[in-house]
Amino acid sequence: MVLTNGKNVLEMHSLVHSFARYLSYDELIILEDQIAPVRSKKKVTFRYALLLECNEASTISKGFLTRARAVSFKGCKGRKLPEEALSALRHLNVLDLSGCSFLELPSSVGQLKHLRYLDVSHSAVQSLPSELRHLQNLEALDLSKTSVSVLLDPIGPFQKLKYLNLQECPNLRDLLRTFGDLKGLEHLNLSRCSGVSELPETLCGFSALQLLDLSGCAELEKLPQSLGSLKNLGDLNLSGCSRLEQLSESFHELYSLKFLNLESCSMLQQLPHLFGNLKTLEILNLAGCISLQELPKSFGDLYFLRVLNLEGCFGLQESPEFLGNLLNLENLNLSHISLELPEALINLRRLHTLDLTGCGFKKSFADIINKMTNLKFVLTDDSRLALSFSRHIIVSTENNKQSCLASHMVQSSDLERDGIMGETGAEEILETPETRKGTIDRANPQQETSNPFQLVNFFFSVSLA
């Protein structure tokens, strides 16, 4: 396994690949339109099937697929999938319809009682059949980048559903009609749903929810008042919610929250006064919160906070001394704000990266920074400031690197902690596109969350190789 541009790629010798194909001779079948290969005179059924260029005129031999566990129609054309295409798949666990041009799903999808994973992403599907609610074993549903406006009325009950992806569904608006009883849901992605202006209170009943992505929901104006009831929520992304003016009063009750991204919430004026009750918070991104005027005094109680990004928070009126209470802070971004450095920063023994890009030259900066014995990296665009630091501090003033080094240092520290990175230093990863985003949000924690369809897509991609 190798890592290429942030993606996992499996490389194998051609002989190994050929041997694997040989072993899967009676396991995998690849059908192109109506053509099925002749294997032998005996009846052969397959566990995995790849159907290419299937459309409403296609005739699919049911005999080949009665034992199928995973079937992919990925990228198939036509306005409708034939009803009989699914009628024989009584043991199916995985169905991939991503990228298809079908406008609707056949009602026969409701007969797939054992279906666990359904991927309809990047397709032309506009509505879902009511029979979909019969899929009581469904665990993952991906409808991202489709034109669906309402899922089902209501969507449930899907007692086993854990993963629901509705990313970039522009027609999705009335979530009050969409969400039913999804108490087992762990991952909900509503990012870039441009029609979503509010969230239903029923969402707060998803007691198992661990990740909620609302990034890019530019019309979202408020959060449910009982949001704090999501006691298992560990990752919340609200970046780009530019109309969000405040967080709900119960927000401080998200006791499992580790990653919070509020980047570019440009109308957010304040944080809840009990914000410091988020004791488990590790990474907080407030970059671009230009209306934020002050941090609550309880902010200093965020004991486990490792990364804090305040880049471009122009509205902050004074340097909060309680930043010196964040004893586990490793990475601090104060770029493009005109504040004095709090003297209390010298208490931050674990701080290794400080971004002062766009802050200009102040002699007091050097006096404080030179007392920070464990500080390793300072980012600045002022050469006068760079010349005034102690030798133990590495200073970067290079334009293309000044905003990405701090972001990378967070990633590399995580890799070292998890045993992924050995002795390779920051310099080796510094130039990758992923580290040039200029924000300190653990390179977007949501992107690291496991996708249940990755393994399925990987299997079919290897099969076609």
BAMI-709140 format. One record per residue (C-alpha): residue number from 1; residue in three letters; x, y, z. Coordinates in Angstrom, 3 decimals, decimal comma, padded with zeros to 6 digits. Layout:
BEGIN
NODE num residu     east    north       up
NODE NUM    ALA        X        Y        Z
...
END
This chain:
BEGIN
NODE num residu     east    north       up
NODE   1    MET  000,000  000,000  000,000
NODE   2    VAL  001,374  003,391 -000,964
NODE   3    LEU  000,143  006,960 -000,391
NODE   4    THR -000,174  009,075 -003,527
NODE   5    ASN -001,617  012,606 -003,390
NODE   6    GLY -003,475  011,743 -000,222
NODE   7    LYS -005,079  008,614 -001,666
NODE   8    ASN -004,412  004,985 -000,876
NODE   9    VAL -003,261  003,071 -003,940
NODE  10    LEU -002,624 -000,648 -003,942
NODE  11    GLU  000,237 -001,756 -006,146
NODE  12    MET  000,770 -005,421 -006,951
NODE  13    HIS  002,898 -007,449 -009,308
NODE  14    SER  001,179 -008,405 -012,566
NODE  15    LEU  001,608 -012,117 -011,772
NODE  16    VAL -000,083 -011,660 -008,406
NODE  17    HIS -002,917 -009,784 -010,082
NODE  18    SER -003,336 -012,515 -012,700
NODE  19    PHE -003,383 -015,170 -009,996
NODE  20    ALA -006,065 -013,240 -008,103
NODE  21    ARG -008,165 -013,012 -011,250
NODE  22    TYR -007,744 -016,752 -011,751
NODE  23    LEU -008,953 -017,500 -008,237
NODE  24    SER -011,978 -015,243 -008,735
NODE  25    TYR -012,939 -016,978 -011,988
NODE  26    ASP -016,256 -018,203 -010,605
NODE  27    GLU -016,642 -015,302 -008,158
NODE  28    LEU -016,591 -012,240 -010,416
NODE  29    ILE -018,416 -011,551 -013,669
NODE  30    ILE -018,108 -008,469 -015,855
NODE  31    LEU -021,052 -007,928 -018,206
NODE  32    GLU -021,105 -005,332 -020,954
NODE  33    ASP -024,643 -004,394 -021,970
NODE  34    GLN -026,425 -007,662 -022,869
NODE  35    ILE -023,345 -009,783 -023,429
NODE  36    ALA -022,483 -012,491 -020,924
NODE  37    PRO -019,341 -014,616 -021,292
NODE  38    VAL -019,710 -018,331 -021,709
NODE  39    ARG -017,843 -020,062 -018,894
NODE  40    SER -018,865 -023,689 -019,102
NODE  41    LYS -021,855 -025,892 -019,659
NODE  42    LYS -022,558 -026,168 -015,962
NODE  43    LYS -024,623 -023,543 -014,194
NODE  44    VAL -022,357 -020,860 -012,701
NODE  45    THR -023,366 -018,100 -010,320
NODE  46    PHE -021,222 -015,224 -009,170
NODE  47    ARG -020,798 -013,358 -005,893
NODE  48    TYR -019,640 -010,094 -007,510
NODE  49    ALA -020,871 -008,502 -010,724
NODE  50    LEU -019,853 -005,466 -012,731
NODE  51    LEU -022,498 -004,428 -015,270
NODE  52    LEU -021,208 -001,914 -017,793
NODE  53    GLU -023,302  000,251 -020,150
NODE  54    CYS -026,564 -001,117 -018,802
NODE  55    ASN -029,781  000,722 -019,806
NODE  56    GLU -033,571  000,203 -020,015
NODE  57    ALA -033,145 -001,953 -023,123
NODE  58    SER -030,619 -004,290 -021,541
NODE  59    THR -031,508 -007,913 -020,906
NODE  60    ILE -029,764 -009,256 -017,822
NODE  61    SER -029,403 -012,986 -017,320
NODE  62    LYS -030,739 -013,623 -013,825
NODE  63    GLY -029,099 -017,018 -013,581
NODE  64    PHE -025,655 -015,488 -013,266
NODE  65    LEU -026,604 -013,277 -010,323
NODE  66    THR -028,764 -015,314 -007,936
NODE  67    ARG -025,809 -015,667 -005,536
NODE  68    ALA -024,514 -012,109 -005,925
NODE  69    ARG -023,482 -010,206 -002,809
NODE  70    ALA -022,199 -007,021 -004,517
NODE  71    VAL -023,308 -005,578 -007,871
NODE  72    SER -022,150 -002,383 -009,558
NODE  73    PHE -024,095 -000,558 -012,279
NODE  74    LYS -021,727  002,394 -011,912
NODE  75    GLY -021,941  004,934 -014,757
NODE  76    CYS -024,711  003,149 -016,635
NODE  77    LYS -026,802  005,184 -019,089
NODE  78    GLY -030,504  005,399 -019,809
NODE  79    ARG -033,488  007,020 -018,116
NODE  80    LYS -034,571  004,017 -016,105
NODE  81    LEU -033,075  000,865 -014,640
NODE  82    PRO -035,070 -002,224 -015,698
NODE  83    GLU -037,273 -003,597 -012,893
NODE  84    GLU -035,988 -007,116 -013,502
NODE  85    ALA -032,410 -005,969 -013,025
NODE  86    LEU -032,819 -006,226 -009,259
NODE  87    SER -035,508 -008,865 -008,920
NODE  88    ALA -033,065 -011,789 -008,754
NODE  89    LEU -030,632 -010,183 -006,311
NODE  90    ARG -032,275 -011,527 -003,167
NODE  91    HIS -028,957 -011,963 -001,279
NODE  92    LEU -027,429 -008,627 -002,274
NODE  93    ASN -025,461 -006,702  000,374
NODE  94    VAL -023,927 -003,926 -001,774
NODE  95    LEU -025,519 -002,005 -004,661
NODE  96    ASP -023,534  000,665 -006,524
NODE  97    LEU -025,580  002,960 -008,767
NODE  98    SER -023,215  005,935 -008,615
NODE  99    GLY -022,863  008,068 -011,726
NODE 100    CYS -025,897  006,542 -013,428
NODE 101    SER -028,199  008,659 -015,576
NODE 102    PHE -031,382  006,995 -014,273
NODE 103    LEU -033,974  009,531 -013,078
NODE 104    GLU -035,526  007,128 -010,588
NODE 105    LEU -034,894  003,828 -008,880
NODE 106    PRO -037,095  000,826 -009,652
NODE 107    SER -039,570 -000,115 -006,930
NODE 108    SER -038,001 -003,583 -006,867
NODE 109    VAL -035,148 -002,131 -004,806
NODE 110    GLY -037,434 -002,625 -001,817
NODE 111    GLN -037,150 -006,397 -002,263
NODE 112    LEU -033,435 -006,370 -001,406
NODE 113    LYS -033,989 -007,359  002,208
NODE 114    HIS -030,291 -008,012  002,911
NODE 115    LEU -028,979 -004,783  001,353
NODE 116    ARG -026,523 -002,985  003,635
NODE 117    TYR -024,819 -000,427  001,345
NODE 118    LEU -026,584  001,646 -001,319
NODE 119    ASP -024,604  004,211 -003,333
NODE 120    VAL -026,605  006,500 -005,641
NODE 121    SER -024,106  009,393 -005,570
NODE 122    HIS -023,324  011,565 -008,623
NODE 123    SER -026,408  010,179 -010,366
NODE 124    ALA -029,396  011,862 -012,035
NODE 125    VAL -031,873  010,385 -009,529
NODE 126    GLN -034,515  012,944 -008,529
NODE 127    SER -036,768  010,921 -006,249
NODE 128    LEU -036,731  007,722 -004,233
NODE 129    PRO -039,414  005,021 -004,274
NODE 130    SER -041,463  004,527 -001,113
NODE 131    GLU -040,418  000,863 -001,172
NODE 132    LEU -036,976  001,964 -000,010
NODE 133    ARG -038,256  002,028  003,575
NODE 134    HIS -038,435 -001,784  003,481
NODE 135    LEU -034,611 -001,981  003,571
NODE 136    GLN -034,409 -002,596  007,296
NODE 137    ASN -030,792 -003,838  007,143
NODE 138    LEU -029,463 -000,746  005,356
NODE 139    GLU -026,348  000,630  007,083
NODE 140    ALA -025,012  003,182  004,571
NODE 141    LEU -026,818  005,407  002,068
NODE 142    ASP -024,960  007,800 -000,220
NODE 143    LEU -027,100  010,311 -002,126
NODE 144    SER -024,432  012,984 -002,515
NODE 145    LYS -024,530  015,220 -005,580
NODE 146    THR -028,000  014,156 -006,638
NODE 147    SER -031,175  016,196 -007,255
NODE 148    VAL -033,343  014,609 -004,572
NODE 149    SER -035,515  017,133 -002,729
NODE 150    VAL -037,121  014,813 -000,169
NODE 151    LEU -035,761  011,434  000,848
NODE 152    LEU -038,817  009,702  002,201
NODE 153    ASP -041,626  011,105  004,304
NODE 154    PRO -040,247  010,241  006,781
NODE 155    ILE -036,949  008,589  005,853
NODE 156    GLY -037,175  005,841  008,452
NODE 157    PRO -037,395  003,768  010,273
NODE 158    PHE -033,880  002,653  009,323
NODE 159    GLN -032,817  001,305  012,677
NODE 160    LYS -029,440  000,098  011,390
NODE 161    LEU -028,493  003,118  009,262
NODE 162    LYS -025,115  004,494  010,390
NODE 163    TYR -023,889  006,525  007,412
NODE 164    LEU -025,947  009,079  005,461
NODE 165    ASN -024,287  011,309  002,862
NODE 166    LEU -026,353  014,163  001,409
NODE 167    GLN -023,442  016,345  000,340
NODE 168    GLU -024,230  018,882 -002,412
NODE 169    CYS -027,925  018,093 -002,767
NODE 170    PRO -029,037  021,583 -003,916
NODE 171    ASN -032,762  020,753 -004,018
NODE 172    LEU -032,847  019,443 -000,467
NODE 173    ARG -034,695  022,018  001,647
NODE 174    ASP -037,409  020,734  003,936
NODE 175    LEU -035,446  018,653  006,403
NODE 176    LEU -038,452  018,678  008,737
NODE 177    ARG -040,036  016,128  006,413
NODE 178    THR -036,807  014,291  005,723
NODE 179    PHE -035,552  013,024  009,060
NODE 180    GLY -037,355  010,320  010,941
NODE 181    ASP -036,143  008,007  013,656
NODE 182    LEU -032,417  007,535  012,950
NODE 183    LYS -031,123  006,911  016,451
NODE 184    GLY -028,353  004,635  015,179
NODE 185    LEU -026,925  007,205  012,736
NODE 186    GLU -023,220  007,935  013,330
NODE 187    HIS -022,185  009,995  010,268
NODE 188    LEU -024,322  012,725  008,664
NODE 189    ASN -022,961  014,852  005,814
NODE 190    LEU -025,065  017,837  004,743
NODE 191    SER -022,168  019,906  003,444
NODE 192    ARG -022,834  022,406  000,656
NODE 193    CYS -026,592  021,815  000,722
NODE 194    SER -027,384  025,337 -000,464
NODE 195    GLY -031,111  025,108  000,277
NODE 196    VAL -030,812  024,216  003,968
NODE 197    SER -031,679  027,231  006,153
NODE 198    GLU -032,525  025,467  009,405
NODE 199    LEU -032,177  022,097  011,058
NODE 200    PRO -035,055  020,221  012,672
NODE 201    GLU -035,010  019,532  016,398
NODE 202    THR -035,509  015,852  015,562
NODE 203    LEU -031,845  015,762  014,483
NODE 204    CYS -030,895  016,187  018,139
NODE 205    GLY -032,454  012,798  018,826
NODE 206    PHE -029,710  011,043  016,870
NODE 207    SER -028,008  009,971  020,068
NODE 208    ALA -025,306  007,896  018,323
NODE 209    LEU -024,186  010,688  015,966
NODE 210    GLN -020,394  011,098  015,957
NODE 211    LEU -019,801  013,333  012,910
NODE 212    LEU -021,939  016,171  011,566
NODE 213    ASP -020,741  018,095  008,507
NODE 214    LEU -022,653  021,294  007,700
NODE 215    SER -019,797  023,060  005,932
NODE 216    GLY -020,786  025,374  003,114
NODE 217    CYS -024,454  025,599  004,168
NODE 218    ALA -024,431  029,329  003,457
NODE 219    GLU -028,182  029,751  004,147
NODE 220    LEU -028,076  028,153  007,598
NODE 221    GLU -029,042  030,845  010,126
NODE 222    LYS -029,373  028,969  013,413
NODE 223    LEU -028,732  025,667  015,121
NODE 224    PRO -031,278  023,590  017,037
NODE 225    GLN -031,580  024,690  020,670
NODE 226    SER -031,116  021,134  021,944
NODE 227    LEU -027,976  020,455  019,906
NODE 228    GLY -026,143  019,741  023,164
NODE 229    SER -028,067  016,487  023,511
NODE 230    LEU -025,726  014,917  020,920
NODE 231    LYS -023,499  013,491  023,637
NODE 232    ASN -021,435  011,316  021,266
NODE 233    LEU -020,699  014,035  018,693
NODE 234    GLY -016,932  014,255  018,253
NODE 235    ASP -016,538  016,143  014,967
NODE 236    LEU -018,593  019,189  013,935
NODE 237    ASN -017,884  021,209  010,790
NODE 238    LEU -019,712  024,524  010,427
NODE 239    SER -017,159  026,206  008,172
NODE 240    GLY -018,633  028,505  005,552
NODE 241    CYS -021,960  028,936  007,387
NODE 242    SER -021,734  032,642  006,685
NODE 243    ARG -025,210  033,533  008,036
NODE 244    LEU -024,812  031,803  011,366
NODE 245    GLU -024,867  034,516  014,046
NODE 246    GLN -024,686  032,443  017,221
NODE 247    LEU -024,337  028,942  018,565
NODE 248    SER -027,150  027,337  020,522
NODE 249    GLU -027,268  027,778  024,304
NODE 250    SER -026,806  024,052  024,851
NODE 251    PHE -023,676  023,998  022,672
NODE 252    HIS -021,383  023,709  025,705
NODE 253    GLU -023,012  020,357  026,518
NODE 254    LEU -021,295  018,617  023,578
NODE 255    TYR -019,038  016,827  026,006
NODE 256    SER -017,432  014,472  023,444
NODE 257    LEU -016,547  017,170  020,893
NODE 258    LYS -012,901  016,993  019,756
NODE 259    PHE -012,860  018,836  016,408
NODE 260    LEU -014,778  022,039  015,773
NODE 261    ASN -014,466  024,011  012,540
NODE 262    LEU -016,083  027,478  012,479
NODE 263    GLU -013,927  028,913  009,709
NODE 264    SER -015,530  031,756  007,720
NODE 265    CYS -018,582  032,008  009,953
NODE 266    SER -018,366  035,710  009,202
NODE 267    MET -021,511  036,740  011,109
NODE 268    LEU -020,734  034,804  014,288
NODE 269    GLN -020,508  037,486  016,988
NODE 270    GLN -019,815  035,505  020,137
NODE 271    LEU -019,220  032,095  021,619
NODE 272    PRO -021,375  030,769  024,475
NODE 273    HIS -020,090  031,963  027,858
NODE 274    LEU -019,773  028,318  028,980
NODE 275    PHE -017,767  027,408  025,868
NODE 276    GLY -014,935  026,243  028,124
NODE 277    ASN -017,059  023,299  029,210
NODE 278    LEU -016,001  021,563  025,991
NODE 279    LYS -013,257  019,822  027,939
NODE 280    THR -012,447  017,267  025,223
NODE 281    LEU -011,923  019,822  022,433
NODE 282    GLU -008,561  019,343  020,699
NODE 283    ILE -008,756  021,375  017,484
NODE 284    LEU -010,625  024,657  017,061
NODE 285    ASN -010,673  026,671  013,838
NODE 286    LEU -012,053  030,207  014,113
NODE 287    ALA -010,259  031,594  011,049
NODE 288    GLY -012,223  034,273  009,234
NODE 289    CYS -014,731  034,867  012,055
NODE 290    ILE -014,458  038,591  011,410
NODE 291    SER -017,444  039,569  013,600
NODE 292    LEU -016,188  037,748  016,689
NODE 293    GLN -015,445  040,486  019,230
NODE 294    GLU -014,164  038,535  022,211
NODE 295    LEU -013,480  035,086  023,558
NODE 296    PRO -015,372  034,045  026,695
NODE 297    LYS -013,381  033,853  029,926
NODE 298    SER -014,146  030,150  030,180
NODE 299    PHE -012,034  029,702  027,003
NODE 300    GLY -009,003  029,163  029,201
NODE 301    ASP -010,585  025,969  030,526
NODE 302    LEU -010,053  024,136  027,213
NODE 303    TYR -007,288  022,108  028,763
NODE 304    PHE -006,878  019,546  025,969
NODE 305    LEU -006,861  022,059  023,105
NODE 306    ARG -003,861  021,391  020,849
NODE 307    VAL -004,590  023,586  017,830
NODE 308    LEU -006,154  027,050  017,787
NODE 309    ASN -006,600  029,104  014,610
NODE 310    LEU -007,609  032,754  015,045
NODE 311    GLU -006,422  033,896  011,616
NODE 312    GLY -008,213  037,003  010,370
NODE 313    CYS -010,373  037,494  013,475
NODE 314    PHE -010,255  041,266  012,996
NODE 315    GLY -013,012  041,945  015,514
NODE 316    LEU -011,075  040,766  018,559
NODE 317    GLN -010,444  043,851  020,658
NODE 318    GLU -007,825  042,634  023,115
NODE 319    SER -005,373  039,823  023,643
NODE 320    PRO -006,896  037,351  026,074
NODE 321    GLU -004,433  036,556  028,852
NODE 322    PHE -006,227  033,278  029,526
NODE 323    LEU -004,637  031,843  026,386
NODE 324    GLY -001,765  031,124  028,750
NODE 325    ASN -003,968  028,538  030,475
NODE 326    LEU -004,072  026,322  027,387
NODE 327    LEU -001,169  024,231  028,607
NODE 328    ASN -001,500  021,527  025,939
NODE 329    LEU -001,587  023,962  023,014
NODE 330    GLU  000,889  022,966  020,285
NODE 331    ASN -000,086  025,185  017,370
NODE 332    LEU -001,363  028,775  017,506
NODE 333    ASN -002,305  030,893  014,487
NODE 334    LEU -002,627  034,627  015,190
NODE 335    SER -002,002  035,740  011,630
NODE 336    HIS -003,600  038,905  010,220
NODE 337    ILE -004,894  040,251  013,509
NODE 338    SER -003,569  043,357  015,238
NODE 339    LEU -003,244  042,208  018,849
NODE 340    GLU -000,412  042,296  021,307
NODE 341    LEU  000,978  038,925  022,299
NODE 342    PRO -000,180  038,014  025,803
NODE 343    GLU  002,731  037,717  028,222
NODE 344    ALA  001,098  034,528  029,496
NODE 345    LEU  002,092  032,694  026,281
NODE 346    ILE  005,424  031,892  027,938
NODE 347    ASN  003,485  029,356  030,051
NODE 348    LEU  002,709  027,253  026,983
NODE 349    ARG  005,494  024,691  027,304
NODE 350    ARG  004,150  022,496  024,507
NODE 351    LEU  003,655  025,222  021,910
NODE 352    HIS  005,937  024,475  018,947
NODE 353    THR  004,405  026,527  016,086
NODE 354    LEU  003,271  030,146  016,091
NODE 355    ASP  001,923  031,983  013,031
NODE 356    LEU  002,315  035,793  013,089
NODE 357    THR  001,947  036,393  009,357
NODE 358    GLY  000,531  039,845  008,644
NODE 359    CYS  000,959  041,052  012,210
NODE 360    GLY  003,754  043,514  011,431
NODE 361    PHE  006,783  044,255  013,600
NODE 362    LYS  006,515  044,793  017,329
NODE 363    LYS  009,524  044,564  019,619
NODE 364    SER  007,340  043,078  022,345
NODE 365    PHE  006,762  040,058  020,106
NODE 366    ALA  010,457  039,175  020,138
NODE 367    ASP  010,747  039,714  023,893
NODE 368    ILE  007,966  037,241  024,599
NODE 369    ILE  008,847  034,704  021,922
NODE 370    ASN  012,492  034,463  023,002
NODE 371    LYS  011,255  033,350  026,433
NODE 372    MET  009,330  030,462  024,879
NODE 373    THR  012,058  027,849  025,063
NODE 374    ASN  010,117  025,029  023,392
NODE 375    LEU  008,914  027,057  020,416
NODE 376    LYS  010,355  025,629  017,186
NODE 377    PHE  008,635  027,403  014,296
NODE 378    VAL  007,501  030,990  013,801
NODE 379    LEU  005,784  032,103  010,604
NODE 380    THR  006,054  035,765  009,674
NODE 381    ASP  006,266  037,979  006,606
NODE 382    ASP  008,352  040,617  008,398
NODE 383    SER  012,090  040,110  008,078
NODE 384    ARG  012,778  042,532  010,964
NODE 385    LEU  010,869  040,257  013,297
NODE 386    ALA  012,698  037,228  011,949
NODE 387    LEU  016,098  038,729  012,787
NODE 388    SER  015,184  039,300  016,426
NODE 389    PHE  014,499  035,686  017,412
NODE 390    SER  016,746  033,260  019,231
NODE 391    ARG  018,659  030,709  017,185
NODE 392    HIS  016,577  027,781  018,417
NODE 393    ILE  013,571  029,108  016,507
NODE 394    ILE  013,156  028,361  012,809
NODE 395    VAL  011,551  031,284  010,978
NODE 396    SER  009,746  031,040  007,641
NODE 397    THR  009,108  034,126  005,522
NODE 398    GLU  008,691  032,361  002,166
NODE 399    ASN  005,341  033,341  000,691
NODE 400    ASN  004,235  029,886 -000,427
NODE 401    LYS  005,138  028,252  002,854
NODE 402    GLN  004,256  030,769  005,515
NODE 403    SER  000,620  029,698  005,855
NODE 404    CYS  001,047  025,957  005,374
NODE 405    LEU  003,900  025,055  007,693
NODE 406    ALA  001,790  025,320  010,830
NODE 407    SER -000,953  023,218  009,249
NODE 408    HIS  001,567  020,587  008,316
NODE 409    MET  003,145  020,468  011,744
NODE 410    VAL -000,222  019,448  013,181
NODE 411    GLN -000,543  016,670  010,649
NODE 412    SER  002,992  015,396  011,186
NODE 413    SER  002,581  015,372  014,957
NODE 414    ASP -000,555  013,275  014,529
NODE 415    LEU  001,270  010,899  012,203
NODE 416    GLU  004,146  010,514  014,608
NODE 417    ARG  001,760  009,890  017,463
NODE 418    ASP -000,058  007,201  015,489
NODE 419    GLY  003,197  005,587  014,385
NODE 420    ILE  002,598  006,339  010,697
NODE 421    MET  005,494  008,713  010,170
NODE 422    GLY  008,968  007,599  011,095
NODE 423    GLU  011,935  009,896  010,958
NODE 424    THR  010,770  011,839  007,914
NODE 425    GLY  010,596  015,502  008,769
NODE 426    ALA  008,185  018,287  008,044
NODE 427    GLU  010,095  019,367  004,978
NODE 428    GLU  009,201  016,224  003,003
NODE 429    ILE  005,455  016,812  003,157
NODE 430    LEU  005,552  020,589  003,189
NODE 431    GLU  005,191  020,952 -000,566
NODE 432    THR  002,121  018,732 -001,048
NODE 433    PRO -001,112  020,433 -002,227
NODE 434    GLU -002,930  019,285  000,911
NODE 435    THR -000,686  021,461  003,094
NODE 436    ARG -001,237  024,658  001,114
NODE 437    LYS -004,777  025,315  002,277
NODE 438    GLY -003,701  027,914  004,820
NODE 439    THR -005,951  026,721  007,627
NODE 440    ILE -005,213  024,777  010,767
NODE 441    ASP -008,084  022,316  010,996
NODE 442    ARG -006,231  019,020  010,975
NODE 443    ALA -006,503  019,119  007,188
NODE 444    ASN -010,282  018,835  007,616
NODE 445    PRO -011,020  015,947  010,012
NODE 446    GLN -014,146  015,059  008,041
NODE 447    GLN -012,117  013,941  005,085
NODE 448    GLU -010,316  011,406  007,236
NODE 449    THR -013,514  009,731  008,386
NODE 450    SER -013,890  006,246  006,978
NODE 451    ASN -016,254  005,928  004,038
NODE 452    PRO -018,077  002,575  003,982
NODE 453    PHE -018,024  002,586  000,184
NODE 454    GLN -014,240  002,897 -000,160
NODE 455    LEU -013,606 -000,825  000,138
NODE 456    VAL -016,375 -001,619 -002,357
NODE 457    ASN -015,054  000,880 -004,909
NODE 458    PHE -011,559 -000,464 -004,387
NODE 459    PHE -012,665 -004,043 -005,109
NODE 460    PHE -014,378 -003,138 -008,372
NODE 461    SER -011,472 -000,929 -009,489
NODE 462    VAL -009,038 -003,811 -008,972
NODE 463    SER -011,385 -006,107 -010,856
NODE 464    LEU -011,263 -003,861 -013,921
NODE 465    ALA -007,487 -003,423 -013,843
END
